[in-house]
């Protein structure tokens, strides 16, 4: 992975750790999706979506993969 994608994966996993505290994983995934959609700029979202699509989200937590799969770049 490139250092840019490594950083995005790390950031996404940090965010997923926060939202993963919710016992309802559907609410956690939606909360994370909302956060990424509002807080990450379009280039970041496109890069992480491409990473999920092209590399099966290597390094991403399961919650991060679910949330990212729901983002519309």
N, CA, C and O atoms as a Tinker XYZ file with bonds, in Angstrom:
   292  protein
     1  N      0.847000   -1.192000    0.000000    73     2
     2  CA     0.000000    0.000000    0.000000    64     1     3
     3  C      0.881000    1.241000    0.000000    63     2     4     5
     4  O      1.982000    1.247000    0.551000    81     3
     5  N      0.379000    2.269000   -0.620000    73     3     6
     6  CA     1.118000    3.527000   -0.616000    64     5     7
     7  C      0.954000    4.190000    0.742000    63     6     8     9
     8  O      0.040000    3.865000    1.500000    81     7
     9  N      1.850000    5.124000    1.041000    73     7    10
    10  CA     1.768000    5.781000    2.349000    64     9    11
    11  C      0.474000    6.570000    2.487000    63    10    12    13
    12  O     -0.058000    6.683000    3.592000    81    11
    13  N     -0.055000    7.126000    1.373000    73    11    14
    14  CA    -1.314000    7.850000    1.435000    64    13    15
    15  C     -2.457000    6.921000    1.835000    63    14    16    17
    16  O     -3.259000    7.263000    2.703000    81    15
    17  N     -2.534000    5.754000    1.210000    73    15    18
    18  CA    -3.609000    4.829000    1.532000    64    17    19
    19  C     -3.391000    4.251000    2.920000    63    18    20    21
    20  O     -4.358000    4.013000    3.643000    81    19
    21  N     -2.132000    4.017000    3.312000    73    19    22
    22  CA    -1.847000    3.556000    4.680000    64    21    23
    23  C     -2.415000    4.534000    5.693000    63    22    24    25
    24  O     -3.007000    4.125000    6.692000    81    23
    25  N     -2.239000    5.815000    5.441000    73    23    26
    26  CA    -2.748000    6.844000    6.348000    64    25    27
    27  C     -4.262000    6.823000    6.386000    63    26    28    29
    28  O     -4.858000    6.908000    7.460000    81    27
    29  N     -4.890000    6.711000    5.229000    73    27    30
    30  CA    -6.353000    6.676000    5.188000    64    29    31
    31  C     -6.905000    5.426000    5.880000    63    30    32    33
    32  O     -7.916000    5.498000    6.579000    81    31
    33  N     -6.248000    4.291000    5.688000    73    31    34
    34  CA    -6.673000    3.057000    6.355000    64    33    35
    35  C     -6.550000    3.219000    7.870000    63    34    36    37
    36  O     -7.458000    2.845000    8.613000    81    35
    37  N     -5.435000    3.771000    8.323000    73    35    38
    38  CA    -5.245000    3.985000    9.755000    64    37    39
    39  C     -6.327000    4.914000   10.305000    63    38    40    41
    40  O     -6.917000    4.645000   11.351000    81    39
    41  N     -6.574000    6.003000    9.590000    73    39    42
    42  CA    -7.594000    6.956000   10.035000    64    41    43
    43  C     -8.978000    6.298000   10.070000    63    42    44    45
    44  O     -9.724000    6.476000   11.032000    81    43
    45  N     -9.318000    5.546000    9.031000    73    43    46
    46  CA   -10.618000    4.865000    8.988000    64    45    47
    47  C    -10.747000    3.869000   10.130000    63    46    48    49
    48  O    -11.807000    3.770000   10.748000    81    47
    49  N     -9.686000    3.134000   10.416000    73    47    50
    50  CA    -9.730000    2.177000   11.523000    64    49    51
    51  C     -9.858000    2.879000   12.871000    63    50    52    53
    52  O    -10.556000    2.386000   13.757000    81    51
    53  N     -9.198000    4.018000   13.037000    73    51    54
    54  CA    -9.351000    4.790000   14.273000    64    53    55
    55  C    -10.798000    5.225000   14.448000    63    54    56    57
    56  O    -11.348000    5.140000   15.546000    81    55
    57  N    -11.410000    5.687000   13.376000    73    55    58
    58  CA   -12.810000    6.116000   13.426000    64    57    59
    59  C    -13.710000    4.909000   13.713000    63    58    60    61
    60  O    -14.652000    5.010000   14.498000    81    59
    61  N    -13.424000    3.788000   13.088000    73    59    62
    62  CA   -14.247000    2.596000   13.322000    64    61    63
    63  C    -14.130000    2.128000   14.762000    63    62    64    65
    64  O    -15.100000    1.618000   15.323000    81    63
    65  N    -12.958000    2.293000   15.375000    73    63    66
    66  CA   -12.808000    1.920000   16.788000    64    65    67
    67  C    -13.740000    2.733000   17.665000    63    66    68    69
    68  O    -14.311000    2.207000   18.620000    81    67
    69  N    -13.901000    4.018000   17.350000    73    67    70
    70  CA   -14.812000    4.869000   18.106000    64    69    71
    71  C    -16.251000    4.377000   17.933000    63    70    72    73
    72  O    -16.953000    4.158000   18.921000    81    71
    73  N    -16.689000    4.204000   16.700000    73    71    74
    74  CA   -18.078000    3.827000   16.441000    64    73    75
    75  C    -18.369000    2.382000   16.824000    63    74    76    77
    76  O    -19.518000    2.036000   17.096000    81    75
    77  N    -17.347000    1.538000   16.849000    73    75    78
    78  CA   -17.523000    0.130000   17.196000    64    77    79
    79  C    -17.955000   -0.065000   18.648000    63    78    80    81
    80  O    -18.391000   -1.154000   19.020000    81    79
    81  N    -17.840000    0.969000   19.464000    73    79    82
    82  CA   -18.285000    0.878000   20.860000    64    81    83
    83  C    -19.802000    0.704000   20.952000    63    82    84    85
    84  O    -20.313000    0.204000   21.954000    81    83
    85  N    -20.524000    1.120000   19.900000    73    83    86
    86  CA   -21.975000    0.953000   19.894000    64    85    87
    87  C    -22.295000   -0.525000   19.703000    63    86    88    89
    88  O    -21.809000   -1.137000   18.753000    81    87
    89  N    -23.102000   -1.111000   20.585000    73    87    90
    90  CA   -23.414000   -2.538000   20.445000    64    89    91
    91  C    -24.242000   -2.852000   19.195000    63    90    92    93
    92  O    -24.222000   -3.984000   18.711000    81    91
    93  N    -24.964000   -1.866000   18.675000    73    91    94
    94  CA   -25.744000   -2.054000   17.453000    64    93    95
    95  C    -24.841000   -1.713000   16.267000    63    94    96    97
    96  O    -24.602000   -0.542000   15.973000    81    95
    97  N    -24.347000   -2.742000   15.596000    73    95    98
    98  CA   -23.363000   -2.529000   14.524000    64    97    99
    99  C    -23.966000   -1.824000   13.316000    63    98   100   101
   100  O    -23.233000   -1.199000   12.550000    81    99
   101  N    -25.267000   -1.907000   13.126000    73    99   102
   102  CA   -25.913000   -1.164000   12.044000    64   101   103
   103  C    -25.835000    0.337000   12.335000    63   102   104   105
   104  O    -25.528000    1.129000   11.443000    81   103
   105  N    -26.108000    0.719000   13.561000    73   103   106
   106  CA   -25.999000    2.124000   13.963000    64   105   107
   107  C    -24.546000    2.578000   13.886000    63   106   108   109
   108  O    -24.266000    3.699000   13.461000    81   107
   109  N    -23.618000    1.709000   14.296000    73   107   110
   110  CA   -22.197000    2.039000   14.243000    64   109   111
   111  C    -21.754000    2.285000   12.802000    63   110   112   113
   112  O    -21.052000    3.258000   12.528000    81   111
   113  N    -22.161000    1.407000   11.878000    73   111   114
   114  CA   -21.772000    1.557000   10.467000    64   113   115
   115  C    -22.355000    2.837000    9.878000    63   114   116   117
   116  O    -21.680000    3.547000    9.133000    81   115
   117  N    -23.604000    3.127000   10.211000    73   115   118
   118  CA   -24.225000    4.332000    9.676000    64   117   119
   119  C    -23.574000    5.585000   10.261000    63   118   120   121
   120  O    -23.389000    6.576000    9.555000    81   119
   121  N    -23.228000    5.544000   11.545000    73   119   122
   122  CA   -22.547000    6.673000   12.166000    64   121   123
   123  C    -21.195000    6.933000   11.524000    63   122   124   125
   124  O    -20.827000    8.079000   11.266000    81   123
   125  N    -20.462000    5.863000   11.271000    73   123   126
   126  CA   -19.162000    6.019000   10.632000    64   125   127
   127  C    -19.328000    6.524000    9.198000    63   126   128   129
   128  O    -18.583000    7.401000    8.761000    81   127
   129  N    -20.292000    5.982000    8.472000    73   127   130
   130  CA   -20.544000    6.446000    7.105000    64   129   131
   131  C    -20.853000    7.939000    7.095000    63   130   132   133
   132  O    -20.317000    8.685000    6.275000    81   131
   133  N    -21.708000    8.367000    7.999000    73   131   134
   134  CA   -22.049000    9.792000    8.088000    64   133   135
   135  C    -20.819000   10.636000    8.386000    63   134   136   137
   136  O    -20.624000   11.694000    7.787000    81   135
   137  N    -19.992000   10.168000    9.310000    73   135   138
   138  CA   -18.784000   10.909000    9.670000    64   137   139
   139  C    -17.863000   11.069000    8.461000    63   138   140   141
   140  O    -17.380000   12.166000    8.179000    81   139
   141  N    -17.626000    9.977000    7.758000    73   139   142
   142  CA   -16.738000   10.042000    6.594000    64   141   143
   143  C    -17.323000   10.931000    5.500000    63   142   144   145
   144  O    -16.597000   11.695000    4.864000    81   143
   145  N    -18.618000   10.832000    5.285000    73   143   146
   146  CA   -19.264000   11.632000    4.239000    64   145   147
   147  C    -19.187000   13.126000    4.553000    63   146   148   149
   148  O    -19.066000   13.946000    3.644000    81   147
   149  N    -19.256000   13.476000    5.822000    73   147   150
   150  CA   -19.248000   14.888000    6.213000    64   149   151
   151  C    -17.846000   15.429000    6.472000    63   150   152   153
   152  O    -17.588000   16.608000    6.229000    81   151
   153  N    -16.944000   14.595000    6.958000    73   151   154
   154  CA   -15.656000   15.082000    7.444000    64   153   155
   155  C    -14.488000   14.857000    6.489000    63   154   156   157
   156  O    -13.503000   15.593000    6.550000    81   155
   157  N    -14.571000   13.883000    5.629000    73   155   158
   158  CA   -13.475000   13.610000    4.702000    64   157   159
   159  C    -13.746000   14.325000    3.388000    63   158   160   161
   160  O    -14.882000   14.358000    2.915000    81   159
   161  N    -12.703000   14.897000    2.803000    73   159   162
   162  CA   -12.925000   15.557000    1.518000    64   161   163
   163  C    -13.092000   14.496000    0.425000    63   162   164   165
   164  O    -12.758000   13.326000    0.614000    81   163
   165  N    -13.604000   14.928000   -0.693000    73   163   166
   166  CA   -13.972000   14.001000   -1.760000    64   165   167
   167  C    -12.785000   13.158000   -2.236000    63   166   168   169
   168  O    -12.968000   11.990000   -2.581000    81   167
   169  N    -11.583000   13.717000   -2.263000    73   167   170
   170  CA   -10.404000   12.942000   -2.696000    64   169   171
   171  C    -10.123000   11.800000   -1.726000    63   170   172   173
   172  O     -9.783000   10.692000   -2.141000    81   171
   173  N    -10.265000   12.077000   -0.429000    73   171   174
   174  CA   -10.043000   11.035000    0.572000    64   173   175
   175  C    -11.088000    9.929000    0.422000    63   174   176   177
   176  O    -10.755000    8.744000    0.443000    81   175
   177  N    -12.350000   10.324000    0.270000    73   175   178
   178  CA   -13.418000    9.331000    0.113000    64   177   179
   179  C    -13.206000    8.491000   -1.144000    63   178   180   181
   180  O    -13.351000    7.269000   -1.108000    81   179
   181  N    -12.868000    9.136000   -2.242000    73   179   182
   182  CA   -12.639000    8.386000   -3.486000    64   181   183
   183  C    -11.490000    7.402000   -3.331000    63   182   184   185
   184  O    -11.570000    6.272000   -3.814000    81   183
   185  N    -10.426000    7.819000   -2.662000    73   183   186
   186  CA    -9.257000    6.945000   -2.485000    64   185   187
   187  C     -9.592000    5.729000   -1.629000    63   186   188   189
   188  O     -9.172000    4.616000   -1.949000    81   187
   189  N    -10.344000    5.926000   -0.545000    73   187   190
   190  CA   -10.648000    4.793000    0.333000    64   189   191
   191  C    -11.679000    3.875000   -0.309000    63   190   192   193
   192  O    -11.634000    2.662000   -0.105000    81   191
   193  N    -12.610000    4.436000   -1.084000    73   191   194
   194  CA   -13.574000    3.621000   -1.822000    64   193   195
   195  C    -12.842000    2.776000   -2.865000    63   194   196   197
   196  O    -13.139000    1.592000   -3.029000    81   195
   197  N    -11.890000    3.384000   -3.566000    73   195   198
   198  CA   -11.096000    2.648000   -4.559000    64   197   199
   199  C    -10.290000    1.546000   -3.881000    63   198   200   201
   200  O    -10.171000    0.446000   -4.420000    81   199
   201  N     -9.744000    1.827000   -2.719000    73   199   202
   202  CA    -8.971000    0.809000   -1.990000    64   201   203
   203  C     -9.866000   -0.376000   -1.627000    63   202   204   205
   204  O     -9.455000   -1.531000   -1.738000    81   203
   205  N    -11.078000   -0.082000   -1.198000    73   203   206
   206  CA   -12.015000   -1.155000   -0.862000    64   205   207
   207  C    -12.355000   -1.961000   -2.114000    63   206   208   209
   208  O    -12.392000   -3.191000   -2.077000    81   207
   209  N    -12.597000   -1.273000   -3.200000    73   207   210
   210  CA   -12.991000   -1.925000   -4.446000    64   209   211
   211  C    -11.844000   -2.705000   -5.089000    63   210   212   213
   212  O    -12.028000   -3.846000   -5.513000    81   211
   213  N    -10.682000   -2.100000   -5.159000    73   211   214
   214  CA    -9.560000   -2.685000   -5.907000    64   213   215
   215  C     -8.704000   -3.646000   -5.090000    63   214   216   217
   216  O     -8.077000   -4.548000   -5.645000    81   215
   217  N     -8.676000   -3.453000   -3.769000    73   215   218
   218  CA    -7.800000   -4.274000   -2.926000    64   217   219
   219  C     -8.561000   -4.939000   -1.782000    63   218   220   221
   220  O     -7.974000   -5.345000   -0.779000    81   219
   221  N     -9.880000   -5.041000   -1.952000    73   219   222
   222  CA   -10.737000   -5.660000   -0.941000    64   221   223
   223  C    -10.551000   -5.019000    0.438000    63   222   224   225
   224  O    -10.748000   -5.672000    1.463000    81   223
   225  N    -10.173000   -3.748000    0.454000    73   223   226
   226  CA   -10.048000   -3.031000    1.722000    64   225   227
   227  C     -8.962000   -3.572000    2.626000    63   226   228   229
   228  O     -9.107000   -3.572000    3.849000    81   227
   229  N     -7.874000   -4.031000    2.031000    73   227   230
   230  CA    -6.770000   -4.594000    2.818000    64   229   231
   231  C     -6.426000   -3.683000    3.989000    63   230   232   233
   232  O     -6.164000   -2.492000    3.816000    81   231
   233  N     -6.431000   -4.268000    5.188000    73   231   234
   234  CA    -6.057000   -3.543000    6.395000    64   233   235
   235  C     -7.209000   -2.855000    7.106000    63   234   236   237
   236  O     -7.057000   -2.406000    8.242000    81   235
   237  N     -8.365000   -2.766000    6.446000    73   235   238
   238  CA    -9.510000   -2.104000    7.074000    64   237   239
   239  C    -10.250000   -3.056000    8.005000    63   238   240   241
   240  O    -10.337000   -4.257000    7.751000    81   239
   241  N    -10.778000   -2.496000    9.081000    73   239   242
   242  CA   -11.595000   -3.289000    9.987000    64   241   243
   243  C    -12.910000   -3.658000    9.297000    63   242   244   245
   244  O    -13.301000   -3.006000    8.328000    81   243
   245  N    -13.591000   -4.689000    9.781000    73   243   246
   246  CA   -14.890000   -5.046000    9.190000    64   245   247
   247  C    -15.899000   -3.888000    9.225000    63   246   248   249
   248  O    -16.629000   -3.677000    8.256000    81   247
   249  N    -15.943000   -3.148000   10.320000    73   247   250
   250  CA   -16.869000   -2.022000   10.406000    64   249   251
   251  C    -16.510000   -0.943000    9.388000    63   250   252   253
   252  O    -17.394000   -0.378000    8.743000    81   251
   253  N    -15.231000   -0.660000    9.243000    73   251   254
   254  CA   -14.793000    0.332000    8.262000    64   253   255
   255  C    -15.181000   -0.108000    6.856000    63   254   256   257
   256  O    -15.647000    0.714000    6.067000    81   255
   257  N    -15.002000   -1.375000    6.526000    73   255   258
   258  CA   -15.385000   -1.875000    5.206000    64   257   259
   259  C    -16.878000   -1.684000    4.965000    63   258   260   261
   260  O    -17.290000   -1.252000    3.888000    81   259
   261  N    -17.679000   -2.004000    5.964000    73   259   262
   262  CA   -19.131000   -1.847000    5.822000    64   261   263
   263  C    -19.495000   -0.390000    5.606000    63   262   264   265
   264  O    -20.263000   -0.065000    4.700000    81   263
   265  N    -18.946000    0.489000    6.436000    73   263   266
   266  CA   -19.274000    1.912000    6.336000    64   265   267
   267  C    -18.815000    2.491000    5.004000    63   266   268   269
   268  O    -19.554000    3.241000    4.367000    81   267
   269  N    -17.614000    2.153000    4.583000    73   267   270
   270  CA   -17.063000    2.693000    3.337000    64   269   271
   271  C    -17.865000    2.191000    2.137000    63   270   272   273
   272  O    -18.048000    2.920000    1.161000    81   271
   273  N    -18.341000    0.949000    2.208000    73   271   274
   274  CA   -19.127000    0.415000    1.104000    64   273   275
   275  C    -20.437000    1.164000    0.915000    63   274   276   277
   276  O    -21.063000    1.059000   -0.140000    81   275
   277  N    -20.856000    1.917000    1.921000    73   275   278
   278  CA   -22.111000    2.659000    1.860000    64   277   279
   279  C    -21.935000    4.119000    1.451000    63   278   280   281
   280  O    -22.916000    4.849000    1.310000    81   279
   281  N    -20.699000    4.539000    1.265000    73   279   282
   282  CA   -20.431000    5.944000    0.903000    64   281   283
   283  C    -20.617000    6.114000   -0.600000    63   282   284   285
   284  O    -20.217000    5.261000   -1.393000    81   283
   285  N    -21.224000    7.220000   -0.969000    73   283   286
   286  CA   -21.263000    7.620000   -2.367000    64   285   287
   287  C    -20.263000    8.744000   -2.527000    63   286   288   289
   288  O    -20.441000    9.830000   -1.976000    81   287
   289  N    -19.220000    8.483000   -3.277000    73   287   290
   290  CA   -18.155000    9.483000   -3.460000    64   289   291
   291  C    -18.734000   10.685000   -4.148000    63   290   292
   292  O    -18.019000   11.653000   -4.405000    81   291
